[in-house]
Structures are given as structure tokens and as C-alpha cells.
């Protein structure tokens, strides 16, 4: 419904050729270009500077003098810049000028905001993405819909499948649910949207097959094992078409594929858990893009059990289990990969008891990570070890516990793969644990650290996303484990991680390794 306001006469406008009027919270610029009249938002959509102080040039072009954004007032197009300028209908009646300041229907504003969100993503313009998500919500839209829209629009741009952009999204949505202010809620929505934009920036589509073949769990797992993306996704397409009732069977198949190897630094299992969490939060409409990206990522996963360092993994799996021997978590820290595998084979108790010992050992190892390794510049590629090498032991365990609780036959693979994490990190441990990071009050610790995520200050999204997902995983494991040595170790380890610096760029190290590599080429 139109909402016209009286903007005076042409004679009044002629004094300056422009006039600023207020309509509620709106500031509206009325401007004349010869006989033509235009009305637009007086705030530049870039950073809000007043367009009334701008320059009107040829062909109805209005320039914001702060950053040189240019707008065609006749067509509404942004000629230089990003956001579109809001225009308002203008009419003359009986010598007076009237402006329609009514907002467009909510659905129309929602559609426009989602279209503009994709434009902002193309430029990796974080601030504009924040504005478009805010506009969508102010237009009475479902706050989660911009994320759904980005998932659907960008899934095919992941050349090698799912990344942490999807995997950390459910943790950001949990922070949205915990947020105490409107700004925090918006931040928690924009972070995963912007991460998807970052990971797909300047990528083309890598289309998935639309062929559908009858869902068959064994055939799906075999296709992934054969690295046959088209065959795997054809099976998946049929399963997804049946709706969420097949979700448990699909997830079980993905769990089998993810744990079939010690692979991809644990990402495959982590992505399975987080992918299904994301679908649970956003709804089945995102199942196809999320699961297609997930399948592709496992098809392309590096199968590390095939390299010499982890060759004994398969042999240990074939021997599972060995006669039990008494053990505490500390016994598992500081061992080689082979010895860690052997020790895991003989762990006492049921599968959950073994898991608790291995998870505690992973946390104890994280408390012994030698942080000097992460800043060294004169070591080979094999020494490119940082915090994430240790946090993945925790987040992999977190994912594996859920997948194996639902599919108990997978416990041997998961437990032995946790041993692989422990063994691979042994060369980078200090002799003694850093004991300065114990946590007395878990509840206040989680509240404090979660609050910091809303303003983490880190540009490249892979780093804050690892912080969010690690704390989220530890929070789940602490709630599951209850009070005791495991919880104490987890809290101390993640506290140390979150409150010590990460080196984000390794220029000298890269230069040293590049020179060494090129020299060896001859």
C-alpha cells in the first residue's frame, strides 16, 4: 500500500536542486535533474555517508564523494560499487511533489535481499553480506534462509567437495541460539554465509550428476571406495528423493565410507557428523547440496593409511582386539604410530571405555604440544605442524563417538584411527605438560569463550571456524563424560589452544621449503 508524503514545491526544491526529508527513520533525498525528479535513500548504501553532499553528473549519475560510488538515478543501477540504492516513486500533483515512502511487500524485499546476497558473495564483501542478511530478517524472513540459500547456490562450486564452510555452520547456528544481542545473532548468521563465499570465491560450478539409481548402501559405499563420484551420487540422488525417512540409512552409509580408511586428517568423519547436524538445523531442503558435497569430499579424500607412516593401521585392524592390559590415558601419549596402535589393541574395557582413554590421551597430548614448532622457519614440510594437528584428534573423536554409537561395528576403525592421531603428533611434544591451563568452572569457561567468538577478529574463516568447532566438540564431550579426569584434560587442552597465538602466515617457512624443493629438482 502506498504511503505518500508531501515534499513541497518545485520552487522550494529549486533553491538547491535537492532536499532531504525524513519519514520515520528514513532519510530521503529529493533531487532534480532538469525537469526530472528523483527520490532515493540519502544514506549511501556503502557506508552511510549523505548523498545530499554528492555530485550530480551527466546522465542522471549521482556520485558519493566519499568513496566514488556512482548510481544511475533513472535506472536504479549501481555503476561503481556494490549495494543497490533504494529509490522511491515521485509524483507531481497540483504543483506539489509527493514521494511514496512505503516499503515493498515483505516477500519482494526478501527475494531482493537474497539476490543481492549472491552479488555480495561474488565480491567476498563481508559487510555487504551482513547488510543483506539483516535486510532479509527485517523483511520478516526466516533468519536461517540466507544460509540455506548460500548452501544451495554454492554447493556445486566446491571442486573437491565439502569444506569447513558447511561443517562449522551448525556450530555457528548453535551460537545464534545462545546469542544475547541482536548483533551477536546477526554475526552468528553471517559467519557461515561468508565462509561459504570465501571457499567458493571465483570458482566455477563443478556440476553433480542428476542421474538417479536405486539406493543401495553397499553399492554407494563401493562407489566411494572406487572414487567414482558419479556412481555414488546417482545412488544418493535416489535416497534423498525419498525424504528424511531414509536419513539414518544414508548417514550409516556415509559413516562406513568415512571410516573405511584413516583418511583426510579425520575430515571425512567430522564432515559426516556436521553435515547431518546442518541438515537437522536447516531442514531437508538442503540435504541434496550438503550430501552431494559430502560424498564428493570423501571420494577425493587422501587415504593416509596407505602411506608408510600409517602402514601398520591395516595390520592392527586385522588383529583387533588383542588381550587386554591395564592402562591409563598417559600410557598412550608419546608413542610412535605403531606402538600407539599396539597399545590401543590391548586397551581394557568396552568400546566406550577405550574411547574415553584415547580421547583423554588426545587432550593430554594437546597440553604437551610444543608451540615453538608452529613458528619454525627452517624445517621440512613434514614439520609443518600446528594447533590444528592436535585439535583434529579431539574433533575426530567427537564425530567418531556419535557415528560408532549409531553403528557399533565401526568402533575398531575409529579407535585405531584415534591412535594414529596420537602417534603422528608424538615428535612434536614437550617433555612435560603445560599445566597452567586448568579450568575450575566449566560453565563459566564455555560462556566466556563462546562470547569471544562473536568478535574473533580473524579474517581468514578457516581459523575461527576451527576454534568454534573445537570448543563445540569439547562442550559435547564434557557434557557426555561428566566430571572426572577426561573432562579436566579436555578443558585444559582447549583452554590452552584458545588462549595461545596461532601463526596465520608462514612466509619464511614457505620460502625455505620452496628453495629446498627447487634445489632438489636439479
Secondary structure, 3 states (H helix, E strand, C coil): CCCEEEEEEHHHHHCCCEEEEEECCEEEEEEEECCEEEEEECECCCCCCEHHHCEEEHHHEEECCCCCCEEECCCCCEEECCCCCCEECEEEECCEEEEECCCCCHHHHHHHHHHHHHHHHHCCCHHHHHHHHHHHHHCCCCCCHHHHHHHHHHHHHCCCCCCHHHHCHHHHHHHHHHCCCHHHHHHHHHHHHHHHHHHCCCCCCCCCCCCCCCCCHHHHHHHHHCCCHHHHHHHHHHHHHCCHHHHHHHHHHHHHHHCCCCEHHHHHHHHHHHHHHHHHHHCHHHHHHHHHHHHHHHHCCCEHHHCHHHCHHHHHHHHCCCCCCCCCHHHHCCCCHHHHHHHHHCCCCCHHHHHHHHHHHHHHHHCCECHHHHHCCCCCHHHCCCHHHHHHHHHHHHHHHHHHHHCHHHHHHHHHHHHHHHHHHHHHECCCCCHHHCCCCHHHHHHHHHHHHCCCCCCCHHHHHHHHHHHHHHHHHHHHHCCCHHHHHHHHHHHHHHCCCCCCCCHHHHHHHHHHHHHHHC
